[in-house]
């Protein structure tokens, strides 16, 4: 199993070695850990150097961009991004903590770095589909995944036509998420990924508790049920997709 999106540098993980030991025991081979800020880039790098199971991704989240200095960002990020992953980056209009204009500038700058380095990109998009789509498609990017995909079949179809990947969280295990499960059913498994987005979005049956990377099992199981394949087959196919995308 691979958790393709998990914020293990969160302070909520007070005993991270124990969390990682459990992840290995439960069968995880890799955990992709994206950064959110410059400080987070440093902490994620440190974690990846200490724990081989952690695969780092580096970038500035749109909600964290208000005080970001754009004129020094490329110089800061480029050393981190050689032979790795840009993420998570994007647009978020749900809670506009950073002005929309600056979010767009931040996204464009970071995508230009990914384009130069030919590295994969993890995209965050919330209540900002059209703007995110339009900006991302202006760049020649090697691999793009829209993580925690929050939109419908029409949006999924447009992104699949561009060759992008879509990733889903524990939300698809919720009883109220029937429309999202229909999107999962629509998307070919060769374009799907499973993630926890931990410590957020804990899947059933653990809703209300701290999310853990090994809870990705429940996302994978649900994808298998939707696709009418058993867990081992779903895990094998989703793992292959993640390995290829992240060059694992």
N, C-alpha and C positions, 0 to 999 in steps of 0.2 A: 504494500500500500504506500501511496505517496500523498501527503497533504500538500496541495499546491499553493496554499496561502494561509499563513499562521503567524501571528504577531507575538513571537516568543520573547521578545525584549520587553513585553509589558510587565510592569511592576506587580501585576496580579499573580504572576508565577513566582511565589516566594521560595519555592524549592525546585528550581528548574532541573537540576540533575535527576531528581526523582521522576519528574514529568517525562524526561527524555528516556530514562530507563524503562518506564512503562510503555512508551511509544515503541521502543525496540522490541520489548516482550510481546506487544500486540501485533508486531509484524510490519511496522513502518520502516522503509528503507531510506526515505528522504523527507525533509520538511522544508518547504520554501518559505523563507522569512523575509518579507519586504520591509523596507524602512519607510519612515514618514517624514523625518526631518533630518537636518545635518547631524544633529546629535545622535539620532537613531541610526544613521549610516555607520557611525563609529561603533555603537553598541552592537549592531547586527554583525559587523565585521569581526568584532572581538568574539562574539558567540560562535560564529562559523569557524574561527580558528581553534576554538576550544572543543567543539563538538562536530564530528565528521558528518553526522546525520543532517546538520543544518546547511542549507544552500541559501546564500544571501542574495537579496535583490536590493538595489539602491535607487532611491529617488525621493522627491519631495511631494507629499500628498497635497491635493488642492486645498484641503481645509487648513493646512499648515503654512500656506504661502503668503499670508498677509505681511509679515515682516521680512520675507526672504529678499536677499540682495541679488537681483538677477544678473548684475554685471560681474559677479564673481562665481556664479553657480557652475558654469561649465568647467572652470579651472578646478573647482572643488570636486565635482562629480567624476570627471573623466578618469582619474586614477583608480577609483573604485570600480568603474564599469568595464574595464578591459576584460574581455572573456567572461562576462557574467550577464546579469539581467537588470533592466531598468524597471523599477517598480516600487511602490505603486504610484502611478501618476494619472492625472485625468482632470475631470471637472465635477464639481458637486454644487448643485443649485438648491439642494434641500435645506441646508442651513448654510447661508452664505457668510462664512467666517472670513473669507478672503474675497475681495471685489472680483466680479466676473472678468473684467478686462485683465486683471493681473493673473487670474487662474489660466486664462487662455495663453497669455505670454509665457507663463511658467510651463505649461504643457508643450507649447511649440518649441521652446528652448530645449527641453529635455528630450523630446522626440528627435530633434535635430542631432543630438548627441548619439542617440540610439541608431539613427540612420547612418551616421559616419562610422560607427563601430560595428554595424551589422549584428546587433544583439537583440534578443527577445524583449518584449515589452508587456508588462502587466498594467492594464488600464482599469481605472476606477471611474465609473460614470453613474451619477445619481441625479435623477430629474434633469438631465442635461444631454439627452440622447443625440439630438440633431447636431448640436455644436461639437460634441465629442466625436461623432462619426465624421463630420466634415473636416475637422482638424487632423484626425488620425489618417484619413485617406489621402491627405496631401503629402504624406511622407512615404518613402520607399523603405518599408520595414520588413525585416526577415520573418518575424513571427510575432503575432499579437494575440493576447487573450484578454477578453472582457471578464474580469473577475466578479464574483457575486452578481451574476447577471440579473438585472431587475426588470427587464422589459418583456415584451410579448413576441409572438411568432413573426410579425411583420419586421420588427427590428432584428430579430434573430436571422431571418432570411437575408436581409440586407448585409449583415455582417458576415454571414457564411459565404455569400457571393463574393466578398472581398478576400476570402480565404482565412478569416480570423477564427479563433477558438472561443468557446464560451465555458465559463466555470460556474459551478453551482455549490451552494452551501447547505447547511442544515435546515434552511428555510423549506426545502422541498420535502422534509419529513413532517412538517406541520399539517394538521388537519385542514387548516384554512388555505393551504397553498395549492389547491387543485389546478388553478390556471398556470402556475409555474411548472407543475408536473407535466402539463400538456406541452409546454415549451421543451422540456427535457425529452419528451417522447418524440417531438418533431426533429430535434437536432441529432444528426448522425453521431454515433458513439465515437467515431474517429475524430470528432471535433469537440468532444466533451472533456472536461476535467472536474475533479472532485476536490473540494477544499472545506476547511472549517471556518476560516476567517476568525479563529480563536484569538482573543478570549470572548469574542462576540458570537451571537447567533447559534447558541448551543442546540444541537438537534434533539428531537425526541429519541429516547425517553428521558433525557437529562435536562430538559428545558428548565431554566431558573437557576442552574448551577454553572460554575465556571467551565467554559468550554476547554477541551483538551485536544491536542493534535490527533490522538488515536481515535477520537470520536468520528473521524472521517470515515470510519467503517460504516456508520449508519447512513452517510450520504451515498457511499458506494452501493450499499445494499438497496437503498431506495432507487437509485438509478437502475440497478439490476432488475428490480421488480417492475419498474416502468418499461424497461426494454424486454421484459420477459425472458431474462437469462439468469443463471444462478450467480451467486456471489463471486465464486472463484473466476468465472468467465468475465464478469464485469470488472473485477479487480485487475485481471490480466490485461484487458483491453485499455482500461483507463491508465494503468501504470505505463503501458507502452506509449500512449499518447504523451503523457507527462515526461517520460524519459527522452523522447524525441524532441519535444518542444524546448526543454531546459538543457538538452545535451548532457544527460546524466549517464 
